[in-house]
Amino acid sequence: MSIETEAVYENGTLKLDHPLPLKEHQRVKVVIETTTTVARRNYGIIGWTGDLEVVRDLAMQPEQGILESP
């Protein structure tokens, strides 16, 4: 079985966003992948060579409609 969830690292502990459907003391394998913002994942896809923050700011402007997107 494979489960994917997100977590936050705080004070040496991973705090999961949701409970896991596991039995008490069940052994699991954990793979850690850090998440990135949408802007960072897509940086360079349109050939932009400028600052990442400029792209993020432009994409987040209300007239771009990104906040209403699914």
N, CA, C and O atoms as a Maestro MAE file, in Angstrom:
{
 s_m_m2io_version
 :::
 2.0.0
}

f_m_ct {
 s_m_title
 :::
 protein
 m_atom[280] {
  # First column is atom index #
  i_m_mmod_type
  r_m_x_coord
  r_m_y_coord
  r_m_z_coord
  i_m_residue_number
  s_m_chain_name
  s_m_pdb_residue_name
  s_m_pdb_atom_name
  i_m_atomic_number
  :::
  1 25 0.851 -1.177 0.000 1 A "MET " " N  " 7
  2 3 0.000 0.000 0.000 1 A "MET " " CA " 6
  3 2 0.889 1.230 0.000 1 A "MET " " C  " 6
  4 15 1.932 1.258 0.654 1 A "MET " " O  " 8
  5 25 0.476 2.229 -0.727 2 A "SER " " N  " 7
  6 3 1.204 3.489 -0.793 2 A "SER " " CA " 6
  7 2 0.269 4.615 -0.377 2 A "SER " " C  " 6
  8 15 -0.869 4.694 -0.840 2 A "SER " " O  " 8
  9 25 0.757 5.484 0.499 3 A "ILE " " N  " 7
  10 3 -0.009 6.634 0.971 3 A "ILE " " CA " 6
  11 2 0.850 7.864 0.765 3 A "ILE " " C  " 6
  12 15 2.042 7.864 1.071 3 A "ILE " " O  " 8
  13 25 0.238 8.904 0.246 4 A "GLU " " N  " 7
  14 3 0.963 10.160 0.085 4 A "GLU " " CA " 6
  15 2 0.249 11.236 0.875 4 A "GLU " " C  " 6
  16 15 -0.957 11.429 0.717 4 A "GLU " " O  " 8
  17 25 0.978 11.938 1.723 5 A "THR " " N  " 7
  18 3 0.426 13.023 2.518 5 A "THR " " CA " 6
  19 2 1.507 14.070 2.712 5 A "THR " " C  " 6
  20 15 2.679 13.817 2.430 5 A "THR " " O  " 8
  21 25 1.130 15.219 3.183 6 A "GLU " " N  " 7
  22 3 2.109 16.260 3.459 6 A "GLU " " CA " 6
  23 2 2.268 16.419 4.962 6 A "GLU " " C  " 6
  24 15 1.384 16.052 5.736 6 A "GLU " " O  " 8
  25 25 3.398 16.966 5.361 7 A "ALA " " N  " 7
  26 3 3.688 17.161 6.775 7 A "ALA " " CA " 6
  27 2 4.549 18.403 6.935 7 A "ALA " " C  " 6
  28 15 5.121 18.916 5.973 7 A "ALA " " O  " 8
  29 25 4.625 18.866 8.165 8 A "VAL " " N  " 7
  30 3 5.478 20.002 8.514 8 A "VAL " " CA " 6
  31 2 6.493 19.511 9.537 8 A "VAL " " C  " 6
  32 15 6.143 18.793 10.474 8 A "VAL " " O  " 8
  33 25 7.736 19.894 9.359 9 A "TYR " " N  " 7
  34 3 8.797 19.507 10.287 9 A "TYR " " CA " 6
  35 2 8.888 20.553 11.389 9 A "TYR " " C  " 6
  36 15 9.186 21.716 11.116 9 A "TYR " " O  " 8
  37 25 8.632 20.150 12.635 10 A "GLU " " N  " 7
  38 3 8.681 21.058 13.787 10 A "GLU " " CA " 6
  39 2 9.391 20.393 14.953 10 A "GLU " " C  " 6
  40 15 9.023 19.296 15.375 10 A "GLU " " O  " 8
  41 25 10.407 21.064 15.467 11 A "ASN " " N  " 7
  42 3 11.119 20.591 16.656 11 A "ASN " " CA " 6
  43 2 11.542 19.132 16.561 11 A "ASN " " C  " 6
  44 15 11.394 18.376 17.521 11 A "ASN " " O  " 8
  45 25 12.067 18.733 15.403 12 A "GLY " " N  " 7
  46 3 12.584 17.382 15.224 12 A "GLY " " CA " 6
  47 2 11.534 16.330 14.941 12 A "GLY " " C  " 6
  48 15 11.847 15.139 14.934 12 A "GLY " " O  " 8
  49 25 10.291 16.737 14.707 13 A "THR " " N  " 7
  50 3 9.203 15.798 14.474 13 A "THR " " CA " 6
  51 2 8.418 16.196 13.237 13 A "THR " " C  " 6
  52 15 8.212 17.382 12.978 13 A "THR " " O  " 8
  53 25 7.977 15.197 12.470 14 A "LEU " " N  " 7
  54 3 7.094 15.463 11.342 14 A "LEU " " CA " 6
  55 2 5.660 15.484 11.837 14 A "LEU " " C  " 6
  56 15 5.199 14.519 12.447 14 A "LEU " " O  " 8
  57 25 4.951 16.574 11.583 15 A "LYS " " N  " 7
  58 3 3.535 16.712 11.946 15 A "LYS " " CA " 6
  59 2 2.718 16.500 10.681 15 A "LYS " " C  " 6
  60 15 2.721 17.347 9.788 15 A "LYS " " O  " 8
  61 25 2.017 15.370 10.601 16 A "LEU " " N  " 7
  62 3 1.239 15.033 9.407 16 A "LEU " " CA " 6
  63 2 -0.005 15.891 9.308 16 A "LEU " " C  " 6
  64 15 -0.588 16.277 10.321 16 A "LEU " " O  " 8
  65 25 -0.412 16.189 8.073 17 A "ASP " " N  " 7
  66 3 -1.616 16.966 7.838 17 A "ASP " " CA " 6
  67 2 -2.876 16.172 8.162 17 A "ASP " " C  " 6
  68 15 -3.888 16.754 8.551 17 A "ASP " " O  " 8
  69 25 -2.827 14.846 8.006 18 A "HIS " " N  " 7
  70 3 -3.982 13.987 8.233 18 A "HIS " " CA " 6
  71 2 -3.535 12.711 8.947 18 A "HIS " " C  " 6
  72 15 -2.386 12.298 8.790 18 A "HIS " " O  " 8
  73 25 -4.411 12.080 9.723 19 A "PRO " " N  " 7
  74 3 -4.074 10.789 10.333 19 A "PRO " " CA " 6
  75 2 -3.868 9.727 9.254 19 A "PRO " " C  " 6
  76 15 -4.431 9.823 8.163 19 A "PRO " " O  " 8
  77 25 -3.075 8.736 9.559 20 A "LEU " " N  " 7
  78 3 -2.818 7.661 8.614 20 A "LEU " " CA " 6
  79 2 -3.625 6.413 8.974 20 A "LEU " " C  " 6
  80 15 -3.828 6.136 10.156 20 A "LEU " " O  " 8
  81 25 -4.087 5.657 7.980 21 A "PRO " " N  " 7
  82 3 -4.858 4.441 8.238 21 A "PRO " " CA " 6
  83 2 -3.932 3.245 8.501 21 A "PRO " " C  " 6
  84 15 -3.919 2.278 7.741 21 A "PRO " " O  " 8
  85 25 -3.170 3.330 9.577 22 A "LEU " " N  " 7
  86 3 -2.205 2.284 9.910 22 A "LEU " " CA " 6
  87 2 -2.524 1.685 11.274 22 A "LEU " " C  " 6
  88 15 -3.149 2.323 12.122 22 A "LEU " " O  " 8
  89 25 -2.080 0.440 11.464 23 A "LYS " " N  " 7
  90 3 -2.245 -0.214 12.765 23 A "LYS " " CA " 6
  91 2 -1.147 0.266 13.709 23 A "LYS " " C  " 6
  92 15 -0.054 0.623 13.267 23 A "LYS " " O  " 8
  93 25 -1.432 0.274 14.975 24 A "GLU " " N  " 7
  94 3 -0.446 0.654 15.990 24 A "GLU " " CA " 6
  95 2 0.784 -0.252 15.874 24 A "GLU " " C  " 6
  96 15 0.643 -1.470 15.772 24 A "GLU " " O  " 8
  97 25 1.963 0.320 15.889 25 A "HIS " " N  " 7
  98 3 3.268 -0.358 15.797 25 A "HIS " " CA " 6
  99 2 3.542 -0.962 14.424 25 A "HIS " " C  " 6
  100 15 4.487 -1.739 14.279 25 A "HIS " " O  " 8
  101 25 2.743 -0.629 13.413 26 A "GLN " " N  " 7
  102 3 2.986 -1.128 12.062 26 A "GLN " " CA " 6
  103 2 4.241 -0.468 11.514 26 A "GLN " " C  " 6
  104 15 4.403 0.747 11.634 26 A "GLN " " O  " 8
  105 25 5.129 -1.248 10.916 27 A "ARG " " N  " 7
  106 3 6.361 -0.714 10.351 27 A "ARG " " CA " 6
  107 2 6.079 -0.168 8.961 27 A "ARG " " C  " 6
  108 15 5.317 -0.752 8.191 27 A "ARG " " O  " 8
  109 25 6.704 0.961 8.653 28 A "VAL " " N  " 7
  110 3 6.546 1.600 7.351 28 A "VAL " " CA " 6
  111 2 7.901 2.077 6.854 28 A "VAL " " C  " 6
  112 15 8.851 2.199 7.628 28 A "VAL " " O  " 8
  113 25 7.980 2.340 5.579 29 A "LYS " " N  " 7
  114 3 9.170 2.945 4.988 29 A "LYS " " CA " 6
  115 2 8.821 4.392 4.675 29 A "LYS " " C  " 6
  116 15 7.770 4.660 4.094 29 A "LYS " " O  " 8
  117 25 9.683 5.321 5.047 30 A "VAL " " N  " 7
  118 3 9.424 6.747 4.853 30 A "VAL " " CA " 6
  119 2 10.422 7.299 3.838 30 A "VAL " " C  " 6
  120 15 11.630 7.093 3.964 30 A "VAL " " O  " 8
  121 25 9.905 8.000 2.835 31 A "VAL " " N  " 7
  122 3 10.730 8.692 1.852 31 A "VAL " " CA " 6
  123 2 10.413 10.172 1.983 31 A "VAL " " C  " 6
  124 15 9.249 10.564 1.899 31 A "VAL " " O  " 8
  125 25 11.424 10.994 2.186 32 A "ILE " " N  " 7
  126 3 11.227 12.424 2.383 32 A "ILE " " CA " 6
  127 2 11.541 13.165 1.088 32 A "ILE " " C  " 6
  128 15 12.640 13.043 0.547 32 A "ILE " " O  " 8
  129 25 10.566 13.940 0.591 33 A "GLU " " N  " 7
  130 3 10.757 14.819 -0.550 33 A "GLU " " CA " 6
  131 2 10.256 16.189 -0.135 33 A "GLU " " C  " 6
  132 15 9.113 16.323 0.300 33 A "GLU " " O  " 8
  133 25 11.084 17.199 -0.263 34 A "THR " " N  " 7
  134 3 10.628 18.538 0.090 34 A "THR " " CA " 6
  135 2 9.723 19.065 -1.011 34 A "THR " " C  " 6
  136 15 9.941 18.785 -2.189 34 A "THR " " O  " 8
  137 25 8.705 19.829 -0.624 35 A "THR " " N  " 7
  138 3 7.793 20.403 -1.605 35 A "THR " " CA " 6
  139 2 8.287 21.774 -2.013 35 A "THR " " C  " 6
  140 15 9.013 22.437 -1.272 35 A "THR " " O  " 8
  141 25 7.887 22.188 -3.197 36 A "THR " " N  " 7
  142 3 8.262 23.500 -3.689 36 A "THR " " CA " 6
  143 2 7.002 24.231 -4.136 36 A "THR " " C  " 6
  144 15 5.948 23.621 -4.318 36 A "THR " " O  " 8
  145 25 7.122 25.505 -4.304 37 A "THR " " N  " 7
  146 3 5.982 26.301 -4.755 37 A "THR " " CA " 6
  147 2 5.725 26.034 -6.238 37 A "THR " " C  " 6
  148 15 6.592 25.535 -6.954 37 A "THR " " O  " 8
  149 25 4.534 26.373 -6.674 38 A "VAL " " N  " 7
  150 3 4.187 26.243 -8.091 38 A "VAL " " CA " 6
  151 2 5.148 27.069 -8.938 38 A "VAL " " C  " 6
  152 15 5.598 26.615 -9.991 38 A "VAL " " O  " 8
  153 25 5.461 28.270 -8.486 39 A "ALA " " N  " 7
  154 3 6.374 29.142 -9.242 39 A "ALA " " CA " 6
  155 2 7.741 28.487 -9.388 39 A "ALA " " C  " 6
  156 15 8.324 28.522 -10.472 39 A "ALA " " O  " 8
  157 25 8.264 27.890 -8.321 40 A "ARG " " N  " 7
  158 3 9.585 27.266 -8.395 40 A "ARG " " CA " 6
  159 2 9.562 26.024 -9.284 40 A "ARG " " C  " 6
  160 15 10.505 25.798 -10.043 40 A "ARG " " O  " 8
  161 25 8.490 25.203 -9.204 41 A "ARG " " N  " 7
  162 3 8.395 24.002 -10.042 41 A "ARG " " CA " 6
  163 2 8.358 24.352 -11.523 41 A "ARG " " C  " 6
  164 15 8.887 23.609 -12.349 41 A "ARG " " O  " 8
  165 25 7.738 25.476 -11.863 42 A "ASN " " N  " 7
  166 3 7.571 25.837 -13.263 42 A "ASN " " CA " 6
  167 2 8.542 26.912 -13.739 42 A "ASN " " C  " 6
  168 15 8.474 27.345 -14.889 42 A "ASN " " O  " 8
  169 25 9.431 27.337 -12.872 43 A "TYR " " N  " 7
  170 3 10.397 28.375 -13.226 43 A "TYR " " CA " 6
  171 2 11.215 27.923 -14.435 43 A "TYR " " C  " 6
  172 15 11.767 26.823 -14.432 43 A "TYR " " O  " 8
  173 25 11.293 28.744 -15.443 44 A "GLY " " N  " 7
  174 3 12.075 28.430 -16.624 44 A "GLY " " CA " 6
  175 2 11.280 27.771 -17.737 44 A "GLY " " C  " 6
  176 15 11.779 27.654 -18.856 44 A "GLY " " O  " 8
  177 25 10.058 27.338 -17.461 45 A "ILE " " N  " 7
  178 3 9.269 26.635 -18.467 45 A "ILE " " CA " 6
  179 2 8.914 27.536 -19.648 45 A "ILE " " C  " 6
  180 15 8.733 27.052 -20.765 45 A "ILE " " O  " 8
  181 25 8.816 28.836 -19.408 46 A "ILE " " N  " 7
  182 3 8.492 29.761 -20.500 46 A "ILE " " CA " 6
  183 2 9.733 30.529 -20.965 46 A "ILE " " C  " 6
  184 15 9.623 31.509 -21.701 46 A "ILE " " O  " 8
  185 25 10.882 30.088 -20.542 47 A "GLY " " N  " 7
  186 3 12.115 30.729 -20.968 47 A "GLY " " CA " 6
  187 2 12.475 31.985 -20.188 47 A "GLY " " C  " 6
  188 15 13.395 32.708 -20.571 47 A "GLY " " O  " 8
  189 25 11.759 32.253 -19.096 48 A "TRP " " N  " 7
  190 3 12.042 33.419 -18.263 48 A "TRP " " CA " 6
  191 2 13.406 33.244 -17.613 48 A "TRP " " C  " 6
  192 15 13.679 32.203 -17.015 48 A "TRP " " O  " 8
  193 25 14.255 34.240 -17.723 49 A "THR " " N  " 7
  194 3 15.578 34.169 -17.108 49 A "THR " " CA " 6
  195 2 15.733 35.186 -15.992 49 A "THR " " C  " 6
  196 15 16.822 35.363 -15.444 49 A "THR " " O  " 8
  197 25 14.626 35.859 -15.657 50 A "GLY " " N  " 7
  198 3 14.664 36.861 -14.596 50 A "GLY " " CA " 6
  199 2 14.474 36.247 -13.220 50 A "GLY " " C  " 6
  200 15 14.643 35.043 -13.028 50 A "GLY " " O  " 8
  201 25 14.127 37.076 -12.294 51 A "ASP " " N  " 7
  202 3 13.981 36.702 -10.893 51 A "ASP " " CA " 6
  203 2 12.717 35.858 -10.658 51 A "ASP " " C  " 6
  204 15 11.647 36.191 -11.167 51 A "ASP " " O  " 8
  205 25 12.839 34.787 -9.902 52 A "LEU " " N  " 7
  206 3 11.724 33.912 -9.568 52 A "LEU " " CA " 6
  207 2 10.611 34.667 -8.859 52 A "LEU " " C  " 6
  208 15 9.435 34.419 -9.125 52 A "LEU " " O  " 8
  209 25 10.955 35.576 -7.968 53 A "GLU " " N  " 7
  210 3 9.946 36.320 -7.216 53 A "GLU " " CA " 6
  211 2 9.102 37.215 -8.119 53 A "GLU " " C  " 6
  212 15 7.921 37.426 -7.843 53 A "GLU " " O  " 8
  213 25 9.684 37.742 -9.185 54 A "VAL " " N  " 7
  214 3 8.923 38.564 -10.132 54 A "VAL " " CA " 6
  215 2 7.860 37.706 -10.808 54 A "VAL " " C  " 6
  216 15 6.718 38.142 -10.952 54 A "VAL " " O  " 8
  217 25 8.216 36.500 -11.222 55 A "VAL " " N  " 7
  218 3 7.259 35.593 -11.848 55 A "VAL " " CA " 6
  219 2 6.144 35.249 -10.861 55 A "VAL " " C  " 6
  220 15 4.969 35.264 -11.227 55 A "VAL " " O  " 8
  221 25 6.501 34.938 -9.615 56 A "ARG " " N  " 7
  222 3 5.505 34.593 -8.606 56 A "ARG " " CA " 6
  223 2 4.547 35.759 -8.388 56 A "ARG " " C  " 6
  224 15 3.332 35.565 -8.356 56 A "ARG " " O  " 8
  225 25 5.074 36.950 -8.240 57 A "ASP " " N  " 7
  226 3 4.234 38.131 -8.021 57 A "ASP " " CA " 6
  227 2 3.294 38.373 -9.199 57 A "ASP " " C  " 6
  228 15 2.125 38.706 -9.004 57 A "ASP " " O  " 8
  229 25 3.797 38.210 -10.408 58 A "LEU " " N  " 7
  230 3 2.954 38.388 -11.593 58 A "LEU " " CA " 6
  231 2 1.848 37.336 -11.647 58 A "LEU " " C  " 6
  232 15 0.699 37.661 -11.946 58 A "LEU " " O  " 8
  233 25 2.179 36.108 -11.368 59 A "ALA " " N  " 7
  234 3 1.203 35.015 -11.427 59 A "ALA " " CA " 6
  235 2 0.119 35.161 -10.360 59 A "ALA " " C  " 6
  236 15 -1.014 34.730 -10.575 59 A "ALA " " O  " 8
  237 25 0.442 35.754 -9.229 60 A "MET " " N  " 7
  238 3 -0.507 35.855 -8.122 60 A "MET " " CA " 6
  239 2 -1.392 37.106 -8.208 60 A "MET " " C  " 6
  240 15 -2.244 37.307 -7.343 60 A "MET " " O  " 8
  241 25 -1.211 37.938 -9.219 61 A "GLN " " N  " 7
  242 3 -2.064 39.119 -9.370 61 A "GLN " " CA " 6
  243 2 -3.503 38.680 -9.648 61 A "GLN " " C  " 6
  244 15 -3.730 37.768 -10.443 61 A "GLN " " O  " 8
  245 25 -4.470 39.321 -8.999 62 A "PRO " " N  " 7
  246 3 -5.878 38.904 -9.133 62 A "PRO " " CA " 6
  247 2 -6.371 38.808 -10.572 62 A "PRO " " C  " 6
  248 15 -7.164 37.921 -10.889 62 A "PRO " " O  " 8
  249 25 -5.924 39.692 -11.440 63 A "GLU " " N  " 7
  250 3 -6.431 39.657 -12.817 63 A "GLU " " CA " 6
  251 2 -5.955 38.426 -13.595 63 A "GLU " " C  " 6
  252 15 -6.465 38.156 -14.682 63 A "GLU " " O  " 8
  253 25 -4.984 37.675 -13.055 64 A "GLN " " N  " 7
  254 3 -4.518 36.452 -13.712 64 A "GLN " " CA " 6
  255 2 -5.450 35.270 -13.430 64 A "GLN " " C  " 6
  256 15 -5.394 34.254 -14.123 64 A "GLN " " O  " 8
  257 25 -6.312 35.404 -12.405 65 A "GLY " " N  " 7
  258 3 -7.300 34.380 -12.104 65 A "GLY " " CA " 6
  259 2 -6.765 33.118 -11.460 65 A "GLY " " C  " 6
  260 15 -7.487 32.124 -11.373 65 A "GLY " " O  " 8
  261 25 -5.522 33.127 -11.007 66 A "ILE " " N  " 7
  262 3 -4.924 31.909 -10.445 66 A "ILE " " CA " 6
  263 2 -5.590 31.516 -9.129 66 A "ILE " " C  " 6
  264 15 -5.659 30.329 -8.810 66 A "ILE " " O  " 8
  265 25 -6.080 32.488 -8.361 67 A "LEU " " N  " 7
  266 3 -6.696 32.160 -7.078 67 A "LEU " " CA " 6
  267 2 -8.050 31.488 -7.264 67 A "LEU " " C  " 6
  268 15 -8.500 30.781 -6.363 67 A "LEU " " O  " 8
  269 25 -8.707 31.681 -8.387 68 A "GLU " " N  " 7
  270 3 -9.997 31.045 -8.647 68 A "GLU " " CA " 6
  271 2 -9.843 29.701 -9.345 68 A "GLU " " C  " 6
  272 15 -10.820 28.966 -9.491 68 A "GLU " " O  " 8
  273 25 -8.635 29.370 -9.777 69 A "SER " " N  " 7
  274 3 -8.410 28.114 -10.503 69 A "SER " " CA " 6
  275 2 -8.548 26.927 -9.552 69 A "SER " " C  " 6
  276 15 -8.273 27.058 -8.359 69 A "SER " " O  " 8
  277 25 -8.972 25.766 -10.068 70 A "PRO " " N  " 7
  278 3 -9.091 24.565 -9.222 70 A "PRO " " CA " 6
  279 2 -7.753 24.048 -8.763 70 A "PRO " " C  " 6
  280 15 -7.690 23.048 -8.048 70 A "PRO " " O  " 8
  :::
 }
 m_bond[279] {
  # First column is bond index #
  i_m_from
  i_m_to
  i_m_order
  :::
  1 1 2 1
  2 2 3 1
  3 3 4 2
  4 3 5 1
  5 5 6 1
  6 6 7 1
  7 7 8 2
  8 7 9 1
  9 9 10 1
  10 10 11 1
  11 11 12 2
  12 11 13 1
  13 13 14 1
  14 14 15 1
  15 15 16 2
  16 15 17 1
  17 17 18 1
  18 18 19 1
  19 19 20 2
  20 19 21 1
  21 21 22 1
  22 22 23 1
  23 23 24 2
  24 23 25 1
  25 25 26 1
  26 26 27 1
  27 27 28 2
  28 27 29 1
  29 29 30 1
  30 30 31 1
  31 31 32 2
  32 31 33 1
  33 33 34 1
  34 34 35 1
  35 35 36 2
  36 35 37 1
  37 37 38 1
  38 38 39 1
  39 39 40 2
  40 39 41 1
  41 41 42 1
  42 42 43 1
  43 43 44 2
  44 43 45 1
  45 45 46 1
  46 46 47 1
  47 47 48 2
  48 47 49 1
  49 49 50 1
  50 50 51 1
  51 51 52 2
  52 51 53 1
  53 53 54 1
  54 54 55 1
  55 55 56 2
  56 55 57 1
  57 57 58 1
  58 58 59 1
  59 59 60 2
  60 59 61 1
  61 61 62 1
  62 62 63 1
  63 63 64 2
  64 63 65 1
  65 65 66 1
  66 66 67 1
  67 67 68 2
  68 67 69 1
  69 69 70 1
  70 70 71 1
  71 71 72 2
  72 71 73 1
  73 73 74 1
  74 74 75 1
  75 75 76 2
  76 75 77 1
  77 77 78 1
  78 78 79 1
  79 79 80 2
  80 79 81 1
  81 81 82 1
  82 82 83 1
  83 83 84 2
  84 83 85 1
  85 85 86 1
  86 86 87 1
  87 87 88 2
  88 87 89 1
  89 89 90 1
  90 90 91 1
  91 91 92 2
  92 91 93 1
  93 93 94 1
  94 94 95 1
  95 95 96 2
  96 95 97 1
  97 97 98 1
  98 98 99 1
  99 99 100 2
  100 99 101 1
  101 101 102 1
  102 102 103 1
  103 103 104 2
  104 103 105 1
  105 105 106 1
  106 106 107 1
  107 107 108 2
  108 107 109 1
  109 109 110 1
  110 110 111 1
  111 111 112 2
  112 111 113 1
  113 113 114 1
  114 114 115 1
  115 115 116 2
  116 115 117 1
  117 117 118 1
  118 118 119 1
  119 119 120 2
  120 119 121 1
  121 121 122 1
  122 122 123 1
  123 123 124 2
  124 123 125 1
  125 125 126 1
  126 126 127 1
  127 127 128 2
  128 127 129 1
  129 129 130 1
  130 130 131 1
  131 131 132 2
  132 131 133 1
  133 133 134 1
  134 134 135 1
  135 135 136 2
  136 135 137 1
  137 137 138 1
  138 138 139 1
  139 139 140 2
  140 139 141 1
  141 141 142 1
  142 142 143 1
  143 143 144 2
  144 143 145 1
  145 145 146 1
  146 146 147 1
  147 147 148 2
  148 147 149 1
  149 149 150 1
  150 150 151 1
  151 151 152 2
  152 151 153 1
  153 153 154 1
  154 154 155 1
  155 155 156 2
  156 155 157 1
  157 157 158 1
  158 158 159 1
  159 159 160 2
  160 159 161 1
  161 161 162 1
  162 162 163 1
  163 163 164 2
  164 163 165 1
  165 165 166 1
  166 166 167 1
  167 167 168 2
  168 167 169 1
  169 169 170 1
  170 170 171 1
  171 171 172 2
  172 171 173 1
  173 173 174 1
  174 174 175 1
  175 175 176 2
  176 175 177 1
  177 177 178 1
  178 178 179 1
  179 179 180 2
  180 179 181 1
  181 181 182 1
  182 182 183 1
  183 183 184 2
  184 183 185 1
  185 185 186 1
  186 186 187 1
  187 187 188 2
  188 187 189 1
  189 189 190 1
  190 190 191 1
  191 191 192 2
  192 191 193 1
  193 193 194 1
  194 194 195 1
  195 195 196 2
  196 195 197 1
  197 197 198 1
  198 198 199 1
  199 199 200 2
  200 199 201 1
  201 201 202 1
  202 202 203 1
  203 203 204 2
  204 203 205 1
  205 205 206 1
  206 206 207 1
  207 207 208 2
  208 207 209 1
  209 209 210 1
  210 210 211 1
  211 211 212 2
  212 211 213 1
  213 213 214 1
  214 214 215 1
  215 215 216 2
  216 215 217 1
  217 217 218 1
  218 218 219 1
  219 219 220 2
  220 219 221 1
  221 221 222 1
  222 222 223 1
  223 223 224 2
  224 223 225 1
  225 225 226 1
  226 226 227 1
  227 227 228 2
  228 227 229 1
  229 229 230 1
  230 230 231 1
  231 231 232 2
  232 231 233 1
  233 233 234 1
  234 234 235 1
  235 235 236 2
  236 235 237 1
  237 237 238 1
  238 238 239 1
  239 239 240 2
  240 239 241 1
  241 241 242 1
  242 242 243 1
  243 243 244 2
  244 243 245 1
  245 245 246 1
  246 246 247 1
  247 247 248 2
  248 247 249 1
  249 249 250 1
  250 250 251 1
  251 251 252 2
  252 251 253 1
  253 253 254 1
  254 254 255 1
  255 255 256 2
  256 255 257 1
  257 257 258 1
  258 258 259 1
  259 259 260 2
  260 259 261 1
  261 261 262 1
  262 262 263 1
  263 263 264 2
  264 263 265 1
  265 265 266 1
  266 266 267 1
  267 267 268 2
  268 267 269 1
  269 269 270 1
  270 270 271 1
  271 271 272 2
  272 271 273 1
  273 273 274 1
  274 274 275 1
  275 275 276 2
  276 275 277 1
  277 277 278 1
  278 278 279 1
  279 279 280 2
  :::
 }
}
